[in-house]
Amino acid sequence: MSKETDRFNQPTQQLQIEVSPKWLEALGLNNRRVPEVYFPSDSVLGSAHSGAIRDSFEKIGLSALFCVQGVPTFAYLVQEEYDPKAVSEAHASLWNQGLTSLLLVIADETLRMFSLAKLPVKNFDNKFENTSLIESLNLSTEALKIKNLVYGAETGRLWQEHRDFFKQNERVDAHLLKNLIKTHKELTIDLNTDAAQALLMQTMFISYLEDREIINNSYFHTIFDSGISSLYEVFVSGDVSNLGLLFKSLARDFNGNVFVSPCSFDRKRSIYPI
């Protein structure tokens, strides 16, 4: 629901390359099937995380996903030539999903392991590899170690060995909670607690609608004559009445009470004109 990657450079579509048979065998994936391993051509119907899996292939350009107990755990990205900037963009997108734990980048004879519990970089520089790269493994000299990655994830040994790279305080859920607490504190300067919480709840719900493309740029254009095309632009406009227009439209179109809850959004104590 969050749009944490708005703080970072927006990712570009990666060139999708299949995992070669040589690497499939080296990784121990050649005999694995859905729901343990997903490839771009596989159906995701029935998966609890079908939306995230589909986005990983279609929007991020991943080559494969390995799941532990149904949860995407390893993200495989194959590159013709190692491109750290493109890797950092894929890392930011996967971090924002909050599901996958490890990004495995395959280029030539090298496998690079990146922690997805590490905060993405805002602007790409050397800090990305310094903070997120766990290790690089060569296929010729470290084949056994590569093959044992899947087993290590399933048994928990992998996470224990590299526990310093998987601390909870930099994961997207922890980061989102920290931002929500900070935002709530700032909102209560002018609003009471109920009003601030309602505004946060409604903002997250609209973000969800945008993320699932239930509402899009065209929807905003039907509401605003000023060219506003997203929730972000509503806030950037600095005009509180724009929130009123948006909430009124959503309350009508979705025929629910989410946007007319009795706090900052009722008519008696509204923070904007309706």
C-alpha positions as CSV (number, residue, x, y, z in Angstrom):
1,M,0.0,0.0,0.0
2,S,2.9,2.3,0.6
3,K,4.7,4.2,-2.1
4,E,8.1,4.3,-0.3
5,T,10.0,4.2,-3.6
6,D,8.6,7.6,-4.4
7,R,11.5,8.7,-2.2
8,F,13.9,7.1,-4.6
9,N,14.5,7.2,-8.3
10,Q,11.7,5.5,-10.1
11,P,12.7,2.1,-11.5
12,T,13.0,1.4,-15.2
13,Q,11.9,-1.8,-16.9
14,Q,14.6,-4.3,-16.8
15,L,15.5,-6.4,-19.9
16,Q,14.1,-9.8,-19.0
17,I,16.5,-12.7,-19.6
18,E,15.8,-16.4,-18.8
19,V,17.9,-18.3,-16.3
20,S,20.1,-20.6,-18.4
21,P,20.0,-24.4,-17.9
22,K,23.5,-24.2,-16.5
23,W,22.5,-21.8,-13.8
24,L,19.2,-23.6,-13.1
25,E,21.2,-26.7,-12.3
26,A,23.8,-24.8,-10.3
27,L,21.1,-23.1,-8.2
28,G,19.3,-26.4,-7.6
29,L,16.1,-25.1,-9.4
30,N,16.0,-27.5,-12.3
31,N,13.7,-29.9,-10.6
32,R,11.6,-27.4,-8.7
33,R,8.2,-26.3,-9.9
34,V,5.3,-24.0,-8.9
35,P,4.6,-23.1,-6.1
36,E,8.2,-23.4,-5.1
37,V,9.6,-21.7,-8.2
38,Y,8.0,-19.3,-10.6
39,F,9.2,-18.2,-14.0
40,P,7.7,-15.4,-16.1
41,S,5.6,-17.9,-18.2
42,D,4.1,-19.7,-15.1
43,S,0.5,-19.1,-14.0
44,V,0.3,-17.3,-10.6
45,L,-3.3,-18.3,-10.0
46,G,-3.8,-19.7,-6.5
47,S,-0.8,-17.9,-5.0
48,A,-1.5,-15.7,-2.0
49,H,1.0,-13.2,-3.5
50,S,0.0,-13.4,-7.1
51,G,-0.1,-9.6,-7.6
52,A,3.4,-9.2,-6.3
53,I,4.7,-12.1,-8.3
54,R,3.2,-10.8,-11.5
55,D,4.6,-7.3,-10.9
56,S,8.0,-8.8,-10.2
57,F,8.1,-10.3,-13.7
58,E,6.1,-7.7,-15.7
59,K,7.3,-4.4,-14.0
60,I,10.7,-5.3,-12.5
61,G,11.9,-7.8,-15.1
62,L,12.9,-10.7,-12.8
63,S,13.9,-14.0,-14.4
64,A,12.6,-16.3,-11.6
65,L,11.3,-16.3,-8.0
66,F,11.9,-19.0,-5.4
67,C,9.4,-19.2,-2.6
68,V,9.6,-20.7,0.9
69,Q,6.2,-21.8,2.3
70,G,4.5,-19.8,-0.5
71,V,6.3,-16.5,0.3
72,P,8.6,-15.1,-2.4
73,T,12.1,-15.4,-0.8
74,F,14.7,-15.3,-3.6
75,A,14.4,-12.9,-6.6
76,Y,16.6,-13.9,-9.5
77,L,17.7,-11.2,-12.0
78,V,19.8,-12.3,-15.0
79,Q,21.9,-9.6,-16.8
80,E,24.0,-9.9,-19.9
81,E,26.5,-7.6,-18.2
82,Y,26.5,-6.6,-14.6
83,D,24.8,-3.2,-14.2
84,P,24.8,-2.0,-10.6
85,K,22.5,0.9,-11.3
86,A,19.8,-1.3,-12.8
87,V,20.3,-3.7,-9.8
88,S,19.7,-0.8,-7.4
89,E,16.5,0.1,-9.1
90,A,15.3,-3.5,-9.0
91,H,16.4,-3.7,-5.3
92,A,14.3,-0.6,-4.5
93,S,11.2,-2.0,-6.2
94,L,11.5,-5.4,-4.4
95,W,12.2,-3.7,-1.0
96,N,9.0,-1.7,-1.5
97,Q,7.0,-4.9,-2.0
98,G,8.2,-6.1,1.4
99,L,8.1,-9.8,0.6
100,T,11.4,-11.1,-1.0
101,S,14.4,-11.3,1.3
102,L,17.3,-11.8,-1.2
103,L,18.1,-10.5,-4.7
104,L,20.4,-12.8,-6.6
105,V,21.9,-11.2,-9.7
106,I,23.5,-13.5,-12.3
107,A,25.9,-12.0,-14.8
108,D,28.5,-14.1,-16.7
109,E,30.0,-16.6,-14.2
110,T,29.2,-14.6,-11.1
111,L,26.3,-14.6,-8.7
112,R,25.9,-11.5,-6.5
113,M,23.7,-11.6,-3.4
114,F,21.9,-8.5,-2.2
115,S,19.9,-8.1,1.0
116,L,16.4,-6.8,0.5
117,A,16.2,-5.8,4.2
118,K,18.6,-3.0,3.5
119,L,17.2,0.5,2.8
120,P,17.5,1.4,-0.9
121,V,19.7,4.3,-2.0
122,K,18.0,7.6,-3.0
123,N,20.5,8.3,-5.7
124,F,22.7,5.5,-7.0
125,D,26.3,5.6,-5.8
126,N,28.8,3.2,-4.2
127,K,26.8,3.2,-1.0
128,F,24.4,0.7,-2.6
129,E,26.9,-2.1,-2.9
130,N,28.7,-1.2,0.3
131,T,25.5,-1.6,2.4
132,S,23.4,-4.2,0.4
133,L,25.9,-6.6,-1.3
134,I,26.4,-9.7,0.9
135,E,28.9,-11.5,-1.2
136,S,29.8,-12.5,-4.8
137,L,30.1,-16.2,-5.8
138,N,31.9,-17.6,-8.8
139,L,30.3,-20.5,-10.5
140,S,33.5,-22.3,-11.3
141,T,35.1,-22.1,-7.8
142,E,32.1,-21.9,-5.5
143,A,29.5,-24.1,-7.1
144,L,28.7,-26.0,-3.9
145,K,28.0,-22.8,-2.0
146,I,25.7,-21.6,-4.8
147,K,23.8,-24.9,-4.8
148,N,23.3,-24.8,-1.0
149,L,21.7,-21.3,-1.0
150,V,18.2,-22.8,-1.4
151,Y,18.7,-25.3,1.3
152,G,20.1,-22.6,3.5
153,A,17.0,-20.5,3.1
154,E,14.7,-23.4,3.8
155,T,16.5,-24.4,7.0
156,G,17.1,-20.9,8.2
157,R,20.9,-21.3,8.2
158,L,21.4,-18.7,5.5
159,W,19.7,-16.0,7.5
160,Q,21.7,-16.9,10.6
161,E,25.0,-16.8,8.8
162,H,24.2,-13.3,7.4
163,R,22.0,-12.0,10.2
164,D,23.7,-8.5,10.1
165,F,22.2,-8.0,6.7
166,F,18.7,-8.8,7.7
167,K,17.9,-6.5,10.6
168,Q,14.2,-5.6,10.9
169,N,14.6,-1.8,11.3
170,E,15.3,-1.1,7.6
171,R,12.6,-3.3,6.1
172,V,9.8,-1.5,4.4
173,D,7.2,-2.3,7.1
174,A,9.4,-0.9,9.8
175,H,10.2,2.2,7.7
176,L,6.6,2.8,6.9
177,L,5.6,2.5,10.6
178,K,8.3,5.0,11.5
179,N,7.0,7.4,8.8
180,L,3.4,7.0,9.9
181,I,4.3,7.8,13.5
182,K,6.3,10.9,12.4
183,T,3.4,12.1,10.1
184,H,0.8,11.5,12.8
185,K,2.8,13.6,15.2
186,E,3.0,16.4,12.7
187,L,-0.7,16.2,11.9
188,T,-1.7,16.5,15.5
189,I,-0.2,20.0,15.7
190,D,-3.4,21.1,13.9
191,L,-5.8,18.1,14.2
192,N,-7.0,15.9,17.0
193,T,-5.8,12.3,17.2
194,D,-9.0,10.9,15.6
195,A,-8.8,13.3,12.7
196,A,-5.1,12.6,12.1
197,Q,-5.6,8.9,12.2
198,A,-8.5,9.1,9.8
199,L,-6.5,11.2,7.3
200,L,-3.7,8.7,7.4
201,M,-6.1,5.8,6.9
202,Q,-7.8,7.4,4.0
203,T,-4.5,8.4,2.4
204,M,-3.2,4.8,2.6
205,F,-6.5,3.5,1.1
206,I,-6.2,5.9,-1.9
207,S,-2.6,4.8,-2.3
208,Y,-3.8,1.2,-2.5
209,L,-6.4,2.1,-5.1
210,E,-3.7,3.8,-7.2
211,D,-1.2,0.9,-6.8
212,R,-3.9,-1.6,-8.0
213,E,-4.8,0.8,-10.8
214,I,-8.4,0.9,-9.6
215,I,-8.1,4.7,-10.0
216,N,-5.6,6.2,-12.4
217,N,-4.6,9.5,-14.0
218,S,-7.9,9.7,-15.9
219,Y,-9.9,9.5,-12.7
220,F,-8.1,12.5,-11.2
221,H,-8.5,14.4,-14.4
222,T,-12.3,14.0,-14.1
223,I,-12.1,15.7,-10.7
224,F,-9.6,18.5,-11.2
225,D,-9.3,21.1,-13.9
226,S,-5.8,22.0,-12.8
227,G,-4.1,18.9,-14.4
228,I,-3.7,17.0,-11.1
229,S,-3.2,13.4,-11.9
230,S,-2.3,11.6,-8.7
231,L,-2.7,11.7,-4.9
232,Y,0.9,12.9,-4.6
233,E,0.0,15.9,-6.8
234,V,-3.0,16.6,-4.6
235,F,-0.7,17.0,-1.6
236,V,1.9,19.0,-3.6
237,S,-0.8,21.5,-4.7
238,G,-0.9,22.7,-1.1
239,D,-4.7,23.3,-1.4
240,V,-6.6,21.5,1.3
241,S,-9.9,21.9,-0.6
242,N,-8.5,19.5,-3.2
243,L,-8.7,16.8,-0.6
244,G,-12.3,17.6,-0.1
245,L,-13.0,17.3,-3.9
246,L,-11.2,14.0,-4.0
247,F,-12.8,12.5,-1.0
248,K,-16.3,13.6,-2.1
249,S,-15.7,11.9,-5.5
250,L,-14.4,8.7,-3.9
251,A,-17.3,8.5,-1.4
252,R,-19.8,8.9,-4.3
253,D,-18.1,6.4,-6.7
254,F,-17.3,3.7,-4.1
255,N,-20.6,4.2,-2.2
256,G,-19.0,3.7,1.2
257,N,-18.4,5.5,4.4
258,V,-14.6,5.4,4.4
259,F,-14.5,9.0,3.2
260,V,-17.3,10.4,5.4
261,S,-16.1,9.0,8.8
262,P,-17.1,11.1,11.8
263,C,-13.8,12.9,12.6
264,S,-11.8,15.3,10.4
265,F,-14.1,14.5,7.4
266,D,-17.6,15.1,8.7
267,R,-19.4,18.3,7.8
268,K,-19.4,19.8,11.3
269,R,-15.6,19.6,11.9
270,S,-14.3,19.3,8.4
271,I,-10.7,20.5,7.7
272,Y,-11.8,21.4,4.2
273,P,-14.9,22.7,2.5
274,I,-17.2,20.1,0.9
